[in-house]
Amino acid sequence: MGKQFVLESSNRLKKFNQLFAGYKTGLVKSEPGKFVMTTLYAKHAEILYRMEPRADDIWLLTFPKCGTTWTSELLWLLMNDCDTEKAKTTQLMSRTPFIEVPFLTPATELSPEAMQMLKSFEKMPSPRIFKSHLPFYLLHPKLLDTSKVVYVARNAKDAIVSFYHHHKLVKLHDFQGNLEEFADYFMEDEVLYAPFFPHILDAWSKRNHPNMHFMFFEDMKKDLKGEISKVATFLNQSPTDEQLDKITEHLRFDNFQQNEAVNNEAGKKMGWLNPDGRFIRKGKTGDWKNHFSPELNSRIDQWIEKNLARSDLKFVSELEQQD
């Protein structure tokens, strides 16, 4: 596969280990690409790289906290006759598997359960729907030529805030710092799944491929029904107006947040989430304004400008009206 993962060494490492207390075995970066991931994934990256795509697969790719759960529910509903009742009673993780789950653990080796989960992906009946936060270059090289891929991007400011709260909630991360400290590590490409902009820009460069549907979280907030219709067209699905209304209502954030099949509240009882906070939090565009100091906002603006200087990619970070 031509990728190596190496331990990161820097004078920030000691502080990093104190702030990101959940990483008992540390994190590693790939060479090339500087992709940040767990040591367990690094040992077994070939498994997901060689995971054969099918012609009728649908793959959802995003950077974390950019609408992954929301969009995966949308995809499943479109491909399953708008069955909102099943979508309320069957866990989303079993309907649209998150392929990196077996590697998101401080373990040093894959457990038998993890191996079984990975094998189960191959046995799933078509059409399969998978979701991943991996960049394209760490997935099968024929993925985009073989399967339909939906990519969702979100503005960096809200992504930072949402990923910060995620790091406070999920025990794997067990982040002990404040938002400003987290934002610094995010901009230095030192958080799990970093770097942010190369992940999105690579997908943006593929947006005109016939098997690619590139969409923005902010557009879903502005016109959810309209975005559902666009995805349906891409997937060659023809929901009725009544079904479109049904899906839209099901996915409205206030309703979605209460759905126990998607909100992962069970994770608190299972012990992988801290009791405070919510996995499906606010989903608001512009929530960053409630978190950033003027100084931090200025530094983030400079970071965004630098990373988008040679691109025509534009983000919306505030909306006058949203669902």
Backbone as numpy.savetxt, mean C-alpha at the origin, in Angstrom:
# Nx Ny Nz CAx CAy CAz Cx Cy Cz
17.82 -13.01 -10.08 17.00 -11.81 -10.08 17.86 -10.55 -10.08
19.15 -10.67 -9.71 20.06 -9.54 -9.82 19.92 -8.48 -8.76
19.25 -8.78 -7.66 19.11 -7.81 -6.58 19.74 -8.37 -5.32
20.46 -7.53 -4.60 21.04 -7.93 -3.33 20.48 -7.04 -2.23
20.37 -7.59 -1.04 19.93 -6.81 0.10 21.06 -6.77 1.12
21.39 -5.57 1.57 22.53 -5.38 2.47 22.09 -4.63 3.72
22.77 -4.90 4.81 22.49 -4.17 6.04 22.90 -2.72 5.89
22.05 -1.84 6.36 22.34 -0.41 6.30 23.16 -0.01 7.52
24.27 0.65 7.29 25.08 1.12 8.42 25.24 2.63 8.31
24.92 3.32 9.38 25.08 4.77 9.40 25.08 5.19 10.86
25.48 6.45 11.06 25.50 6.94 12.43 24.10 7.18 12.97
23.09 7.01 12.11 21.69 7.14 12.54 21.11 5.81 13.01
21.90 4.73 12.85 21.36 3.41 13.10 20.93 3.21 14.55
21.73 3.68 15.49 21.39 3.49 16.91 20.07 4.19 17.24
19.92 5.43 16.78 18.68 6.15 17.04 17.51 5.47 16.32
17.76 5.00 15.11 16.72 4.30 14.36 16.20 3.11 15.16
17.10 2.32 15.71 16.70 1.14 16.47 15.92 1.49 17.72
16.19 2.66 18.28 15.45 3.11 19.45 14.05 3.57 19.07
13.94 4.27 17.97 12.64 4.80 17.55 11.75 3.73 16.94
12.32 2.87 16.09 11.56 1.80 15.45 11.80 0.51 16.25
11.19 0.47 17.41 11.52 -0.57 18.39 11.05 -1.96 17.99
10.15 -2.05 17.03 9.61 -3.35 16.65 10.50 -4.18 15.75
11.52 -3.57 15.14 12.36 -4.28 14.17 13.48 -5.03 14.90
13.14 -6.17 15.47 14.11 -6.92 16.27 15.27 -7.45 15.44
15.02 -7.70 14.16 16.09 -8.19 13.29 16.54 -7.12 12.29
16.08 -5.88 12.49 16.50 -4.78 11.63 15.80 -4.75 10.29
16.23 -3.81 9.46 15.75 -3.69 8.08 16.96 -3.71 7.16
16.73 -3.94 5.89 17.80 -3.94 4.91 17.39 -3.13 3.69
18.39 -2.75 2.89 18.16 -2.03 1.64 18.68 -2.85 0.47
17.94 -2.80 -0.64 18.36 -3.53 -1.83 19.41 -2.74 -2.59
20.25 -3.46 -3.28 21.20 -2.87 -4.22 21.04 -3.59 -5.55
20.63 -2.89 -6.63 20.32 -1.46 -6.68 18.90 -1.18 -6.22
18.53 0.09 -6.17 17.16 0.49 -5.89 16.93 1.07 -4.52
17.78 0.65 -3.52 17.65 1.17 -2.15 16.29 0.90 -1.53
15.64 -0.19 -1.96 14.33 -0.53 -1.43 14.48 -1.10 -0.02
13.69 -0.58 0.92 13.81 -0.96 2.32 12.78 -2.03 2.68
13.25 -3.11 3.28 12.35 -4.20 3.61 12.92 -5.01 4.78
12.14 -5.97 5.27 12.56 -6.80 6.39 13.67 -7.75 5.95
14.44 -8.21 6.94 15.51 -9.16 6.64 14.94 -10.50 6.16
13.77 -10.87 6.66 13.15 -12.12 6.23 12.80 -12.07 4.75
12.24 -10.94 4.30 11.96 -10.80 2.87 13.25 -10.86 2.06
14.29 -10.21 2.55 15.55 -10.17 1.81 16.09 -11.58 1.55
15.90 -12.46 2.51 16.38 -13.84 2.36 15.60 -14.60 1.29
14.35 -14.21 1.07 13.46 -14.99 0.22 12.81 -14.16 -0.88
13.44 -13.07 -1.29 12.84 -12.17 -2.28 12.53 -12.88 -3.59
13.29 -13.91 -3.91 13.09 -14.65 -5.15 11.68 -15.26 -5.24
11.08 -15.60 -4.09 9.78 -16.26 -4.10 8.73 -15.38 -4.77
8.69 -14.11 -4.36 7.69 -13.21 -4.94 8.12 -12.73 -6.33
9.43 -12.62 -6.55 9.91 -12.22 -7.87 9.52 -13.25 -8.94
9.51 -14.50 -8.55 9.23 -15.58 -9.50 7.76 -16.04 -9.46
6.93 -15.31 -8.73 5.51 -15.66 -8.64 4.84 -15.40 -9.99
4.45 -16.48 -10.66 3.96 -16.39 -12.04 2.61 -15.68 -12.12
2.54 -14.59 -12.88 1.25 -13.94 -13.10 0.43 -14.69 -14.13
-0.88 -14.56 -14.01 -1.80 -15.16 -14.99 -2.44 -14.05 -15.82
-2.92 -14.42 -16.99 -3.51 -13.43 -17.90 -4.77 -12.80 -17.32
-5.46 -13.53 -16.44 -6.69 -12.99 -15.87 -6.50 -12.50 -14.43
-5.25 -12.40 -13.98 -4.97 -11.80 -12.66 -5.25 -10.30 -12.69
-5.53 -9.77 -11.50 -5.56 -8.33 -11.28 -4.64 -8.04 -10.11
-3.67 -7.17 -10.32 -2.71 -6.82 -9.28 -2.90 -5.36 -8.90
-2.99 -5.11 -7.61 -3.08 -3.75 -7.08 -1.75 -3.40 -6.44
-1.11 -2.37 -6.96 0.18 -1.92 -6.43 0.05 -0.51 -5.88
0.59 -0.29 -4.70 0.59 1.04 -4.08 1.77 1.15 -3.14
2.17 2.37 -2.85 2.99 2.61 -1.67 2.04 2.50 -0.47
2.53 2.08 0.71 1.63 1.94 1.86 0.83 3.20 2.18
-0.38 2.99 2.64 -1.28 4.04 3.11 -1.69 5.00 2.00
-1.83 4.48 0.81 -2.25 5.28 -0.34 -3.58 4.81 -0.92
-4.36 4.09 -0.12 -5.66 3.63 -0.59 -5.71 2.17 -0.94
-4.75 1.38 -0.43 -4.66 -0.03 -0.79 -5.91 -0.82 -0.41
-6.29 -0.73 0.86 -7.43 -1.51 1.35 -8.72 -1.08 0.67
-8.88 0.22 0.55 -10.06 0.80 -0.10 -10.20 0.30 -1.53
-9.10 0.37 -2.28 -9.15 -0.01 -3.69 -9.26 -1.51 -3.88
-8.65 -2.29 -3.00 -8.76 -3.74 -3.15 -10.20 -4.20 -2.93
-10.93 -3.54 -2.04 -12.34 -3.84 -1.87 -13.11 -3.48 -3.15
-12.77 -2.34 -3.73 -13.39 -1.91 -4.98 -13.18 -2.95 -6.08
-11.94 -3.42 -6.23 -11.63 -4.40 -7.28 -12.39 -5.69 -7.05
-12.43 -6.15 -5.81 -13.12 -7.41 -5.53 -14.60 -7.31 -5.85
-15.21 -6.20 -5.48 -16.64 -6.02 -5.74 -16.94 -6.02 -7.24
-16.10 -5.33 -8.01 -16.31 -5.28 -9.46 -16.17 -6.66 -10.10
-15.29 -7.49 -9.54 -15.05 -8.81 -10.13 -15.95 -9.90 -9.53
-16.79 -9.52 -8.57 -17.63 -10.51 -7.90 -19.09 -10.06 -7.81
-19.57 -9.51 -8.92 -20.99 -9.20 -9.08 -21.53 -8.32 -7.95
-20.66 -7.42 -7.48 -21.09 -6.44 -6.47 -21.71 -7.11 -5.23
-21.07 -8.17 -4.77 -21.59 -8.93 -3.63 -21.20 -8.25 -2.31
-21.92 -7.19 -1.97 -21.58 -6.43 -0.76 -21.86 -7.21 0.51
-22.76 -8.19 0.45 -23.03 -9.00 1.65 -21.81 -9.86 2.00
-21.24 -10.52 1.00 -20.04 -11.31 1.25 -18.88 -10.40 1.66
-18.86 -9.19 1.11 -17.80 -8.24 1.43 -17.89 -7.76 2.89
-19.01 -8.01 3.53 -19.17 -7.65 4.93 -18.92 -8.81 5.88
-18.86 -10.02 5.33 -18.76 -11.20 6.19 -17.49 -12.02 5.97
-16.80 -11.81 4.87 -15.58 -12.56 4.58 -14.40 -11.61 4.58
-13.39 -11.93 5.35 -12.25 -11.03 5.51 -11.61 -10.69 4.15
-11.36 -9.41 3.96 -10.77 -8.94 2.71 -9.42 -9.60 2.44
-8.65 -9.85 3.50 -7.33 -10.45 3.32 -7.40 -11.81 2.63
-8.50 -12.53 2.85 -8.65 -13.83 2.18 -9.18 -13.68 0.77
-9.87 -12.56 0.51 -10.43 -12.34 -0.82 -9.40 -11.72 -1.76
-8.60 -10.79 -1.25 -7.54 -10.15 -2.05 -6.25 -10.20 -1.23
-5.51 -11.30 -1.31 -4.33 -11.49 -0.46 -3.27 -10.41 -0.66
-2.65 -10.06 0.45 -1.52 -9.14 0.49 -0.27 -10.01 0.50
0.45 -10.03 -0.61 1.45 -11.09 -0.82 2.68 -10.98 0.07
2.94 -9.82 0.67 4.13 -9.72 1.53 3.88 -10.12 2.98
2.63 -10.42 3.32 2.30 -10.74 4.71 3.25 -11.77 5.33
3.62 -12.85 4.63 4.50 -13.84 5.26 5.86 -13.29 5.68
6.23 -12.14 5.14 7.56 -11.59 5.42 7.54 -10.43 6.41
6.35 -10.02 6.82 6.24 -8.87 7.73 6.22 -9.34 9.17
7.34 -9.82 9.59 7.51 -10.39 10.92 8.98 -10.29 11.31
9.27 -10.19 12.61 10.68 -10.15 13.04 11.35 -11.52 13.02
10.65 -12.57 12.56 11.24 -13.91 12.51 12.45 -13.94 11.59
13.31 -14.90 11.81 14.51 -15.03 10.98 14.33 -16.06 9.87
13.29 -16.90 9.99 13.00 -17.89 8.96 11.50 -17.96 8.72
11.12 -18.37 7.53 9.71 -18.54 7.21 9.12 -19.69 8.01
7.98 -19.45 8.61 7.30 -20.49 9.36 6.58 -21.43 8.41
6.21 -22.63 8.86 5.42 -23.52 8.01 4.12 -22.87 7.55
3.51 -22.06 8.44 2.27 -21.36 8.08 2.51 -20.36 6.96
3.65 -19.66 7.04 3.99 -18.69 6.00 4.23 -19.38 4.67
4.93 -20.50 4.71 5.18 -21.25 3.48 3.87 -21.75 2.87
2.96 -22.16 3.74 1.67 -22.63 3.26 0.89 -21.51 2.60
0.96 -20.32 3.19 0.27 -19.17 2.60 0.83 -18.85 1.23
2.14 -18.86 1.09 2.76 -18.57 -0.20 2.36 -19.60 -1.25
2.29 -20.87 -0.84 1.88 -21.92 -1.77 0.41 -21.77 -2.17
-0.39 -21.25 -1.22 -1.83 -21.11 -1.50 -2.10 -20.09 -2.60
-1.19 -19.11 -2.77 -1.37 -18.12 -3.82 -1.42 -18.79 -5.19
-0.56 -19.80 -5.37 -0.49 -20.49 -6.65 -1.75 -21.30 -6.94
-2.42 -21.74 -5.86 -3.57 -22.62 -6.02 -4.89 -21.87 -6.10
-4.86 -20.55 -5.91 -6.10 -19.77 -5.93 -6.79 -19.88 -7.30
-8.11 -20.03 -7.30 -8.83 -20.06 -8.59 -8.83 -18.68 -9.25
-8.88 -18.68 -10.55 -8.95 -17.42 -11.31 -10.37 -16.87 -11.29
-10.51 -15.58 -11.41 -9.44 -14.57 -11.48 -8.94 -14.21 -10.08
-7.63 -14.20 -9.92 -7.02 -13.84 -8.64 -6.85 -12.32 -8.56
-7.01 -11.79 -7.35 -6.73 -10.38 -7.08 -5.67 -10.32 -5.99
-4.54 -9.75 -6.29 -3.45 -9.61 -5.32 -3.16 -8.14 -5.07
-2.66 -7.85 -3.89 -2.18 -6.50 -3.60 -0.76 -6.58 -3.06
0.01 -5.54 -3.36 1.41 -5.51 -2.95 1.90 -4.07 -2.86
2.85 -3.85 -1.95 3.54 -2.56 -1.88 4.92 -2.64 -2.54
5.24 -3.76 -3.14 6.55 -3.89 -3.80 6.58 -3.05 -5.07
7.73 -2.47 -5.39 7.87 -1.79 -6.68 7.92 -2.81 -7.81
7.68 -2.35 -9.03 7.63 -3.25 -10.18 8.88 -4.11 -10.30
10.05 -3.55 -10.04 11.27 -4.28 -10.35 11.53 -5.45 -9.41
10.75 -5.55 -8.33 10.88 -6.69 -7.43 9.76 -7.72 -7.62
8.93 -7.48 -8.63 7.89 -8.43 -9.01 8.25 -9.09 -10.34
7.50 -10.09 -10.73 7.82 -10.84 -11.95 8.00 -9.90 -13.14
9.07 -10.05 -13.89 9.33 -9.11 -15.00 8.27 -9.11 -16.09
7.46 -10.15 -16.17 6.40 -10.21 -17.17 5.04 -9.79 -16.62
5.02 -9.25 -15.40 3.74 -8.95 -14.75 2.86 -8.05 -15.60
3.39 -6.89 -15.99 2.56 -5.91 -16.69 2.18 -6.36 -18.09
3.00 -7.17 -18.72 2.66 -7.68 -20.05 1.65 -8.83 -19.97
1.48 -9.38 -18.77 0.63 -10.55 -18.61 -0.71 -10.23 -17.95
-0.68 -9.44 -16.88 -1.85 -9.20 -16.04 -2.26 -7.74 -16.05
-3.49 -7.49 -15.65 -3.92 -6.11 -15.45 -3.41 -5.61 -14.10
-2.90 -4.38 -14.10 -2.34 -3.79 -12.88 -3.02 -2.45 -12.62
-3.52 -2.28 -11.40 -4.06 -1.00 -10.96 -3.06 -0.41 -9.98
-2.65 0.81 -10.24 -1.71 1.49 -9.34 -2.39 2.74 -8.77
-2.33 2.90 -7.45 -2.93 4.05 -6.78 -1.83 4.89 -6.13
-1.82 6.17 -6.44 -0.86 7.10 -5.85 -1.60 8.10 -4.96
-0.90 8.58 -3.94 -1.47 9.57 -3.02 -0.44 10.66 -2.78
-0.89 11.86 -2.48 0.07 12.94 -2.24 0.94 12.61 -1.04
2.19 13.04 -1.13 3.20 12.65 -0.14 2.86 13.12 1.27
2.26 14.29 1.40 2.02 14.84 2.73 1.04 13.98 3.53
-0.08 13.63 2.90 -1.05 12.78 3.59 -0.50 11.37 3.78
0.32 10.90 2.82 0.92 9.57 2.95 1.84 9.52 4.17
2.60 10.58 4.40 3.50 10.63 5.57 2.69 10.55 6.86
1.64 11.35 6.95 0.82 11.37 8.17 0.18 10.01 8.41
-0.38 9.42 7.36 -1.06 8.14 7.51 -0.08 7.03 7.87
1.09 7.04 7.23 2.09 6.01 7.52 2.65 6.18 8.94
2.75 7.40 9.41 3.17 7.65 10.80 2.19 7.00 11.77
0.90 7.27 11.59 -0.10 6.67 12.49 -0.09 5.15 12.37
0.16 4.64 11.18 0.27 3.20 10.96 1.43 2.63 11.77
2.53 3.35 11.78 3.71 2.89 12.53 3.48 2.92 14.04
2.61 3.79 14.48 2.26 3.82 15.91 1.30 2.68 16.26
0.48 2.29 15.30 -0.56 1.29 15.53 -0.03 -0.14 15.44
0.79 -0.43 14.45 1.22 -1.80 14.16 2.45 -2.16 14.98
2.36 -3.26 15.71 3.44 -3.65 16.62 4.72 -4.05 15.90
4.60 -4.46 14.63 5.81 -4.76 13.86 6.74 -3.55 13.84
6.17 -2.35 13.73 6.96 -1.11 13.68 7.26 -0.60 15.09
6.22 -0.52 15.93 6.34 -0.05 17.31 7.13 1.26 17.37
6.72 2.23 16.55 7.45 3.50 16.46 7.26 4.31 17.74
8.38 4.78 18.29 8.37 5.47 19.57 8.55 6.99 19.45
8.71 7.48 18.24 9.01 8.89 18.05 7.79 9.72 17.73
8.04 10.99 17.35 6.96 11.89 16.98 6.88 12.01 15.45
5.89 12.77 14.99 5.66 12.88 13.54 6.85 13.51 12.82
7.44 14.53 13.40 8.57 15.19 12.74 9.74 14.23 12.57
10.02 13.43 13.60 11.10 12.44 13.48 10.76 11.42 12.38
9.51 10.99 12.35 9.12 10.02 11.34 9.24 10.62 9.94
8.80 11.87 9.78 8.87 12.53 8.47 10.32 12.62 7.99
11.24 12.86 8.92 12.66 12.92 8.54 13.13 11.58 7.98
12.78 10.50 8.64 13.19 9.18 8.16 12.49 8.85 6.84
11.23 9.28 6.69 10.49 9.08 5.45 11.21 9.78 4.30
11.59 11.03 4.50 12.25 11.80 3.43 13.67 11.32 3.16
14.27 10.66 4.14 15.62 10.09 3.95 15.56 8.68 3.37
14.35 8.22 3.03 14.15 6.90 2.44 14.61 5.78 3.36
14.28 5.91 4.65 14.73 4.94 5.63 13.58 4.25 6.37
12.36 4.35 5.84 11.24 3.62 6.43 10.92 2.41 5.56
10.19 1.47 6.14 9.79 0.27 5.39 9.09 0.66 4.09
9.47 0.01 3.01 8.94 0.20 1.66 9.45 1.46 0.96
10.28 2.26 1.61 10.91 3.39 0.93 11.80 2.86 -0.20
12.09 3.72 -1.19 11.79 5.15 -1.29 10.41 5.43 -1.93
9.79 6.52 -1.50 8.44 6.87 -1.91 8.35 7.28 -3.38
9.12 8.29 -3.77 8.96 8.83 -5.13 9.39 7.88 -6.24
10.53 7.18 -6.12 10.86 6.22 -7.18 9.79 5.15 -7.38
9.13 4.75 -6.30 8.04 3.76 -6.37 6.94 4.28 -7.29
6.51 5.53 -7.06 5.41 6.11 -7.82 5.85 6.51 -9.23
7.03 7.10 -9.34 7.49 7.57 -10.65 7.70 6.42 -11.63
8.15 5.28 -11.14 8.30 4.12 -12.01 6.94 3.69 -12.56
5.93 3.66 -11.68 4.58 3.31 -12.13 4.03 4.37 -13.09
4.28 5.63 -12.80 3.84 6.72 -13.66 4.41 6.59 -15.07
5.64 6.12 -15.15 6.27 5.96 -16.47 5.61 4.83 -17.28
4.87 3.97 -16.61 4.20 2.84 -17.27 2.70 3.09 -17.47
2.24 4.30 -17.19 0.81 4.56 -17.14 0.09 4.37 -18.46
0.81 4.43 -19.58 0.17 4.29 -20.88 0.17 2.86 -21.40
0.71 1.94 -20.62 0.67 0.53 -21.01 -0.79 0.07 -20.99
-1.23 -0.68 -21.98 -2.65 -1.08 -22.03 -3.12 -1.90 -20.83
-2.21 -2.54 -20.12 -2.58 -3.33 -18.95 -2.47 -2.54 -17.64
-2.22 -1.23 -17.74 -2.01 -0.42 -16.55 -3.13 0.61 -16.39
-3.65 0.70 -15.16 -4.60 1.77 -14.82 -4.01 2.53 -13.64
-3.55 3.74 -13.89 -2.94 4.59 -12.86 -4.01 5.56 -12.35
-4.20 5.58 -11.04 -5.23 6.43 -10.47 -4.71 7.11 -9.20
-5.43 8.16 -8.79 -5.04 8.93 -7.61 -6.07 8.79 -6.50
-5.58 8.63 -5.29 -6.43 8.59 -4.10 -7.34 9.81 -4.04
-6.78 10.96 -4.37 -7.53 12.22 -4.28 -8.70 12.25 -5.26
-8.55 11.62 -6.42 -9.67 11.55 -7.37 -10.80 10.67 -6.82
-10.43 9.63 -6.09 -11.45 8.80 -5.46 -12.19 9.58 -4.38
-11.49 10.45 -3.67 -12.13 11.27 -2.65 -13.05 12.31 -3.28
-12.70 12.77 -4.47 -13.45 13.84 -5.13 -14.67 13.30 -5.89
-14.50 12.13 -6.52 -15.59 11.57 -7.34 -15.49 10.05 -7.31
-15.92 9.46 -6.22 -15.76 8.02 -6.02 -16.48 7.22 -7.11
-17.72 7.56 -7.38 -18.49 6.82 -8.38 -17.83 6.91 -9.76
-17.36 8.09 -10.12 -16.71 8.26 -11.41 -15.45 7.41 -11.53
-14.66 7.32 -10.45 -13.44 6.52 -10.47 -13.76 5.03 -10.51
-14.82 4.62 -9.83 -15.26 3.22 -9.89 -15.61 2.85 -11.33
-16.31 3.75 -12.03 -16.69 3.50 -13.42 -15.46 3.34 -14.31
-14.44 4.16 -14.08 -13.22 4.06 -14.88 -12.52 2.72 -14.65
-12.45 2.30 -13.39 -11.82 1.01 -13.09 -12.63 -0.13 -13.70
-13.95 -0.03 -13.64 -14.81 -1.06 -14.23 -14.54 -1.21 -15.72
-14.43 -0.09 -16.41 -14.12 -0.11 -17.85 -12.78 -0.78 -18.10
-11.78 -0.45 -17.29 -10.45 -1.03 -17.43 -10.50 -2.55 -17.24
-11.34 -3.01 -16.32 -11.43 -4.44 -16.03 -12.44 -5.16 -16.93
-12.99 -4.43 -17.90 -13.99 -5.00 -18.82 -15.23 -5.50 -18.07
-15.60 -4.77 -17.04 -16.80 -5.08 -16.28 -17.88 -4.04 -16.60
-19.14 -4.47 -16.55 -20.25 -3.58 -16.90 -21.31 -3.57 -15.81
-21.00 -3.00 -14.65 -22.01 -2.94 -13.59 -23.17 -2.05 -14.00
-24.36 -2.41 -13.54 -25.54 -1.58 -13.79 -25.44 -0.31 -12.96
-26.29 0.68 -13.28 -26.31 1.90 -12.48 -26.62 1.59 -11.02
-27.51 0.64 -10.81 -27.88 0.25 -9.45 -26.68 -0.37 -8.72
-25.90 -1.20 -9.43 -24.72 -1.81 -8.82 -23.65 -0.76 -8.52
-23.50 0.19 -9.45 -22.53 1.27 -9.22 -22.89 2.06 -7.96
-24.15 2.36 -7.81 -24.61 3.07 -6.61 -24.36 2.23 -5.36
-24.59 0.95 -5.47 -24.41 0.04 -4.35 -22.94 -0.03 -3.92
-22.04 -0.16 -4.91 -20.61 -0.19 -4.62 -20.16 1.13 -4.02
-20.62 2.22 -4.60 -20.23 3.55 -4.12 -20.63 3.75 -2.66
-21.84 3.37 -2.34 -22.31 3.51 -0.96 -21.52 2.62 -0.02
-21.22 1.42 -0.46 -20.44 0.48 0.35 -19.04 1.04 0.65
-18.48 1.75 -0.35 -17.11 2.24 -0.23 -17.00 3.63 0.37
-18.12 4.31 0.59 -18.03 5.63 1.24 -17.33 5.44 2.57
-16.42 6.35 2.84 -15.44 6.08 3.90 -16.07 5.82 5.26
-17.13 6.53 5.59 -17.78 6.30 6.88 -18.33 4.89 6.98
-18.86 4.37 5.87 -19.36 2.99 5.85 -18.21 1.99 5.85
-17.22 2.28 5.03 -16.07 1.39 4.87 -15.33 1.21 6.20
-15.20 2.29 6.94 -14.48 2.27 8.21 -15.14 1.35 9.24
-16.46 1.16 9.10 -17.20 0.32 10.06 -17.27 -1.14 9.66
-16.81 -1.48 8.47 -16.90 -2.85 7.96 -15.84 -3.72 8.63
-16.26 -4.65 9.46 -15.32 -5.48 10.21 -14.55 -6.45 9.33
-15.00 -6.64 8.11 -14.27 -7.52 7.19 -13.06 -6.82 6.56
-12.98 -5.51 6.73 -11.86 -4.77 6.14 -11.08 -3.91 7.14
-11.66 -3.56 8.29 -11.02 -2.55 9.15 -9.96 -3.11 10.09
-9.76 -4.41 10.07 -8.70 -5.07 10.83 -8.76 -4.82 12.34
-9.93 -4.49 12.85 -10.05 -4.33 14.30 -9.73 -5.64 15.03
-9.93 -6.76 14.35 -9.60 -8.05 14.96 -8.12 -8.17 15.27
-7.30 -7.36 14.59 -5.87 -7.38 14.84 -5.49 -6.98 16.26
-6.35 -6.21 16.90 -6.10 -5.83 18.30 -6.25 -7.03 19.22
-7.26 -7.85 18.95 -7.46 -9.06 19.75 -6.38 -10.10 19.45
-5.91 -10.13 18.21 -4.89 -11.09 17.81 -3.49 -10.68 18.23
-3.35 -9.41 18.64 -2.09 -8.97 19.22 -1.10 -8.32 18.28
-1.48 -8.08 17.00 -0.51 -7.43 16.12 -0.78 -5.94 15.94
-1.87 -5.45 16.54 -2.15 -4.02 16.57 -2.21 -3.54 18.01
-1.73 -2.34 18.27 -1.88 -1.71 19.57 -3.34 -1.31 19.77
-3.79 -1.22 21.02 -5.21 -0.93 21.27 -5.66 0.45 20.83
-4.76 1.42 20.79 -5.13 2.78 20.38 -4.96 2.94 18.87
-5.86 3.71 18.28 -5.77 3.99 16.85 -6.61 3.04 16.03
-6.70 3.37 14.72 -7.51 2.57 13.80 -6.73 2.31 12.52
-6.88 1.11 11.97 -6.23 0.76 10.72 -6.83 1.58 9.58
-8.16 1.66 9.52 -8.84 2.55 8.58 -9.11 3.83 9.37
-8.28 4.85 9.17 -8.28 6.00 10.07 -9.23 7.10 9.59
-8.74 8.07 8.84 -9.57 9.19 8.38 -9.83 9.17 6.88
-8.79 8.87 6.11 -8.94 8.88 4.66 -9.23 10.24 4.10
-8.75 11.29 4.74 -9.03 12.66 4.30 -7.85 13.24 3.53
-8.15 13.91 2.45 -7.12 14.66 1.73 -6.96 16.02 2.40
-5.71 16.33 2.76 -5.44 17.60 3.44 -5.34 17.49 4.95
-5.44 16.27 5.47 -5.32 16.09 6.93 -3.94 16.50 7.43
-2.95 16.51 6.54 -1.60 16.91 6.93 -1.56 18.30 7.54
-2.53 19.15 7.17 -2.55 20.52 7.70 -2.77 20.54 9.22
-3.34 19.47 9.74 -3.57 19.37 11.18 -2.36 18.82 11.93
-1.29 18.52 11.19 -0.14 17.85 11.82 1.19 18.57 11.63
1.36 19.28 10.50 2.68 19.81 10.18 2.88 21.22 10.74
4.05 21.45 11.30 4.44 22.82 11.64 4.83 23.54 10.35
4.82 24.88 10.35 5.25 25.60 9.13 6.65 25.20 8.69
7.55 24.99 9.65 8.92 24.64 9.31 8.98 23.26 8.65
8.27 22.28 9.22 8.26 20.94 8.64 7.59 20.95 7.27
6.51 21.69 7.14 5.82 21.76 5.85 6.73 22.35 4.78
7.51 23.34 5.16 8.44 23.95 4.21 9.50 22.95 3.75
10.03 22.18 4.67 11.04 21.18 4.32 10.45 20.09 3.43
9.22 19.69 3.71 8.57 18.68 2.88 8.29 19.23 1.48
7.87 20.49 1.39 7.67 21.12 0.08 8.94 21.08 -0.75
10.07 21.39 -0.12 11.35 21.39 -0.83 11.71 19.97 -1.29
11.46 19.01 -0.44 11.74 17.60 -0.77 10.87 17.15 -1.94
9.60 17.52 -1.93 8.69 17.15 -3.03 9.14 17.80 -4.33
9.44 19.09 -4.25 9.86 19.82 -5.45 11.12 19.21 -6.06
12.06 18.84 -5.22 13.31 18.24 -5.70 13.04 16.91 -6.40
12.16 16.11 -5.85 11.93 14.77 -6.39 11.05 14.77 -7.64
10.26 15.82 -7.82 9.39 15.90 -8.99 9.90 16.87 -10.05
11.11 17.37 -9.85 11.64 18.42 -10.73 11.70 18.00 -12.20
11.97 16.73 -12.45 12.12 16.27 -13.84 10.92 15.46 -14.32
9.82 15.58 -13.61 8.63 14.79 -13.96 7.44 15.68 -14.23
6.49 15.18 -15.03 5.23 15.89 -15.25 4.15 15.40 -14.30
4.53 14.57 -13.33 3.58 14.07 -12.33 3.20 15.19 -11.37
1.91 15.41 -11.19 1.41 16.45 -10.29 0.47 15.84 -9.25
0.58 16.31 -8.03 -0.27 15.82 -6.95 -1.19 16.92 -6.45
-2.35 16.51 -5.97 -3.29 17.39 -5.28 -3.19 17.09 -3.80
-2.93 18.10 -2.98 -2.77 17.87 -1.54 -3.89 18.51 -0.72
-4.83 19.18 -1.38 -6.00 19.75 -0.71 -7.20 19.67 -1.65
-8.38 19.47 -1.09 -9.61 19.43 -1.86 -10.65 20.34 -1.20
-11.36 21.10 -2.04 -12.42 21.95 -1.48 -13.60 21.10 -1.03
-13.89 20.04 -1.78 -14.97 19.13 -1.40 -14.48 17.69 -1.58
-14.89 16.83 -0.67 -14.53 15.41 -0.79 -15.57 14.58 -0.07
-15.68 13.29 -0.51 -16.64 12.39 0.10 -16.27 12.13 1.56
